[in-house]
């Protein structure tokens, strides 16, 4: 009987050991990312599922909102708010990183866990979702004119859509497409490629913190300063990579000019208020000889933003289609790049 138990124990250990014959089921990080990029475009938002269970970003959001309410008090000094905001940011990020480490530890025990790994990584990417939301702006124009375009763009931008004319709505949609390609697609993929699940979950925590408290309003300019600066830092390289990917994709689009895209990206990126957003926006503007950005109105007032690009600013609804086509090609460029990393790492 003792021999039987020992043999059974060895058998079970061999099955769940990463050094066993089942180890081939544990995919390299780059292979998991390629499959996740594809799955993201196949499955989309999964709104039906996240009505039942909370999306990981919603989970972050609830924690941040609770801590913001409890710790960000008006009677505190600016320095006190900055320290509290930094501690809140580090706490939320550590939750994401620790969950990622725990999941990767489970993956070492359960080789088939790679299926959940791919799905969770895909959920953290916004490739298909971003395409769908920006296409909805063009659809809104087609069905309901300016009111339809304003209603649709209001879901993806922070500025007041009621103050935008037709051309402003279209520019806002294209700007959102370019900027969010960087922080919604390239950046999470970049941090996953470097650090796996801890990297992508940690990055999404930073991104969510910035979107909730990283504002220069009276309430959050001190409390959210650390989150905003950290978001700039973690997006610094991905933003520049995303701009270069748009330039490469412009070689494959019949109506775009990759050399102009490179020029405008290089010259005008520094004009943007963000240290990062100007790179993908500049590449997109230059590719089609458009002018993006410019003065815009937010709920808190008017932002006298500079123009990005030297071309046409009075864009029409069909220009959204051009931008979406280039965006789709750029996503393919990113997947090919990750494949090259996979092949290179296996040689």
N, C-alpha and C positions, 0 to 999 in steps of 0.2 A: 504493500500500500504506500509506503514511504517513497519508493522508487517512482510510483505512478504520479504522486503529488509533485515530486521534484521535476519529472519530465514535463508535467503540465505547466509548472511554473516557468520552466525554460521556454516552452512553446509560446506561452502568452507574452513573455518578455521579448522574445524574438519578433513577434508580430508587431508590438508597439515600440520597438526600438528603432531609432533613426538609422542605426548601423546594420539593420537587417535587410533581407531581400525586398522589404516594402519601402525602403528608403527612396526608391525612384518616384514614389508618390509625392514626395516633398519637393515642390517646384522651386527653382531659383527665383529670387525677388523680381528680376526683370521679366521672367516668363509669366509670373503671377500678374505683374502690372500690365503686360500686353493683353492678357485675357480680361483683366478688369476694365481696361479702356474699351475693349470690344463690347463687353457686357453692359457697360454704362450706356452705350448707344443703342443696345438692343432693349434694355429694360426701361429706360427713361426714369421718370420721377418716382414710380411706385406709390402714387398717392393713396391708393386703396390700402396698401400695407401700413403706411405710416399714419393712417387714421386709427389703426388698431394698436400699433406700438410706436413709441416716440422715436423720431429720427435722432441719431447721435448728436447732431447740431442742436436740436431742440433740448436735449438733455443738458448740453453745455449752457444753453440759453437760460434755462430755469435756475441753474446754480448761480450764474452771473447776475441775473435779475434779483435773486434773493440776497446775495452778498452786497450788491449795489444799494439795495434798499436799507440793509442793516448797517452798513459800514460807511457809506458815502453821505455824511451828515454836513449840513450847511454850517454848523457852528465850529467845525474843525478848521485848523489852519491849512494853508496851501501845502506846506511840507508834510503835514500829517496825512492829508488826503493822498498825496503822491506815494507815501510809504504804504498806506493801506491799499491803494490801487495796485501797487507792485506786488504786494503779498497776495492779493486776490488773484492777480494774473498768474503768478507762479503756482498757486494752489490749483487753479483750474487746469493749467497746462500739465501739472504733475499727475492729475487724475487721468488725463488722456494718455500720457506716456506710460503710466503704471498699468492701465487697462491693456495697452498695446503689448507691454512686456509679458503680462499674464497670458494673453492670447497666444503669443509666440511660444511661451513655455508649454501651453497646452498642445500647440502644434508639434512640439518635439515628442510628445507622448502619443498623439493621435495623428498618424500620417494623413488620414483622409480629411483632416481639418483644412487642407488647402482649398477645398470647395468653399467653405465659409470665409476663408481669407480673401479669395477672389471677390466674393459677393460684397463683403464689407468694404473692401478697397473701392469697388465700383460705386458703392453708395456715397463714398467720400468725394467722388468726381462729379463735375457738373457739365460735362461735355454736351450730352443730349438735352439736358434741362435748359441750358443757356440757349441752344439752338431753337428749342421749342418756344421759349418766352420771347425771343427777338422776332421769330417768324410770326408770332401772334400780333405784333405791332403792324406788320405788313397786312396781315389778314384783317385786322381792325380797320385799317384804312379802306381796304377793299369792300368791307361790309357796311361800315358806318361812317366813313369819312374821317374827319379830324377828331371827332369825339371818340370814335372807336380806337384810333391810334393813341390818343391821350390816355384812355382807360387802360390799354394794354401796356403802355410804357410806364405807367405809374407803378406797375408791379416789379420793375427792375431798376428804377432810378430813385435817388433820394430827393431830387428837385421837384417842385410843384408843377405837374404836367398841365395844369390849367393856364399857366402863364406862357406856355410854349406854342408857337405857331406850327404850321405843318413842317417846315424845314427843321425847326428846333426839336420836334418830336423824333424825326428821322435821325438827326445827328445824335440825339441822346441814346437811341436804340443802338446805333452803330458803335458809339463810344463805350457803352456798357458791354457790348459783345467783345470788343477788343480788350478792354481792361479786365473783364471777368474771365477771359480766356487765360490770362496770366495767373490770377489768384484763385480761380475755380477749377482749372484743369492742369496747367503746367506746374504750378507750385505744389499742390498736393502730390502729384506724380513724382516730382523732383524729390520731395522729402521722403516719400515711400521708397524710392529707388535707393536712397542713401541709408535709411534707417528702418525700413519695413513698417509694420503697423505702429510701433511707437512714434515713428517719424510723422506719418500721415495724421494720426490721431492728435499728436501734439500740435502739428501745424493747424489743424481745423480748430483747435482750442484757441490758438492765437488769433486766427481769422475771425472767429465768433466774438472774442473779446473786443477786437477792434471795431467790429460792426455794431456793438452794443454800447461800449463806453469810450471808444477812441475818438471822441469829438471835441472840438474846441468851444463847446458851449460852457456857460457859467457853471453848470453842474458837473461836467466831466473833463474840463480842460486840465485839471490837476489829477483827479482820481484816475482818469483814463490815459494820462500821458505815457506811462510805461507801456501799456498795451499798444498804443498807437506807434510808438517808436520801435517796439519789438516787431510789429507787423511790417513796418517799413524794412526792417533788417532781414526778416526771413523771406521777404518777397523781392529783395534787391536783385539777386542773381536770376531767379525764375522769370522776372519781368523782362530782363534783357534777353534771356533765352527765348521767351515767347515772341518778342519783337523779331528776332532773327529767324524764327520758324515761319512767321508771316512773310518775311522777305523771301525765304526759300519757296514757300507755297505760291508766291506771286509769279515765279517762273512757270508755274503749271496752270495759271489762270489766263485765259485768252485776252481778257480786258484789263489786265493789271500790268504795272511796270515795276519789276523788282529793283531796278537801279534807283528809281525815284523813291521807292519805299525805303531803301537803305539810306538815301540822302536825307529825307525828311525825318526819319527816325533818329538819325545822328544829330541833325541840326536843331530840331524842334523839341526833342524829348525833355530837355532841361527847362522849357517854358512852362511845363505843367506844374501845378501846385504840388502834386505828389512826386516824390523822387522816383517812382516806379511806373505809374500809369502812362506817362508820356511815351514810353518805348513801344508798347503794342499799339497805342493809338496813333503814334507817329508813323509806324509802319503801315497801318491800315489806311491812313489819310494819304500817304505818299503813293501807295499802290494804285489808287484810283484818281489821284490828283484832286483830292477833296480838302476842305478846311473843316476840321472838327474843333470842339471846345468852344471858346468864345464866352462872352458874358452870359451868365445864367442866374436864374432866381431860385433860391431855396426857401423853405418855410421860415428860416431865420433871417433872410435878407438876400441881397444881390451879391454874387461873386463875379468880380471883374477878371475872369479868366482869360488867358492869352489864347490866340488861335493856334491850333496845331495843323500845319500844312499850309500850302500857298495856293490851293486851287478853289474849286467850287464849294460854296457854303450852302447854297439854296438847293439842297438835295431833294429828290423825289422818292416816292415809295418803292419804285423798282430798284433803287440803289441799295435798299436793304437786302434784296436778293443777291446782288453782287457781293456784298459783304458776307452773307451767309455761305455763299459758294466758296469764297476764299477761306472762311473759317473752317468749313468742312474739310477742305484740302489740307489746311494747317493741322487739323487733328490727325489726319493720315500721316503727315510728315512726322508728328510726334511719335506715333506708333512705330513707324519705321526706325526712328532714332533709337527707341527702346529695344527694338529687335536687333539693331546693330550692337547695342550694349550686350544683349544676351549672347549673340554669336561671338563677339569679341571675348567675353568672359569664359566661353566654353572652349576656346582654342588653346 
